[in-house]
Amino acid sequence: MGSVGYDNGGGGSGGYGQGLSFTLLVVLFILLVIVGASFLNTGY
């Protein structure tokens, strides 16, 4: 429980394995949606 887990990036308990890549993916997806929406708004 006290050790830093690199394998399972669970509920923010110091896991840098899958948690970091998943967070990066979500942030990238949100950024893509925001950029796409603003681009569509500027286009029309």
C-alpha positions as CSV (number, residue, x, y, z in Angstrom):
1,M,0.0,0.0,0.0
2,G,2.8,2.4,0.8
3,S,4.9,1.5,-2.3
4,V,4.7,3.5,-5.5
5,G,2.9,1.5,-8.1
6,Y,4.1,1.9,-11.7
7,D,1.9,-0.8,-13.1
8,N,-1.6,0.2,-12.1
9,G,-2.2,3.9,-12.3
10,G,-5.4,3.7,-10.2
11,G,-7.1,6.5,-8.4
12,G,-4.2,8.8,-8.3
13,S,-2.1,6.8,-5.8
14,G,1.3,7.6,-7.4
15,G,1.0,5.2,-10.4
16,Y,2.7,6.5,-13.5
17,G,2.1,3.4,-15.7
18,Q,-1.3,3.5,-17.3
19,G,-2.6,6.5,-15.3
20,L,-0.4,9.0,-17.0
21,S,-1.0,7.8,-20.5
22,F,-4.7,7.6,-19.9
23,T,-4.8,11.2,-18.5
24,L,-2.7,12.3,-21.5
25,L,-5.1,10.7,-23.9
26,V,-8.1,12.3,-22.2
27,V,-6.5,15.7,-22.2
28,L,-5.5,15.4,-25.8
29,F,-9.0,14.3,-26.8
30,I,-10.6,17.3,-24.9
31,L,-8.1,19.6,-26.6
32,L,-9.0,18.1,-30.0
33,V,-12.7,18.6,-29.3
34,I,-12.2,22.3,-28.2
35,V,-10.0,23.1,-31.2
36,G,-12.5,21.4,-33.6
37,A,-15.4,23.2,-32.1
38,S,-13.7,26.6,-32.3
39,F,-12.6,25.8,-35.9
40,L,-16.2,25.0,-36.8
41,N,-17.4,28.1,-35.2
42,T,-14.9,30.2,-37.1
43,G,-15.7,28.4,-40.4
44,Y,-19.4,29.1,-40.4
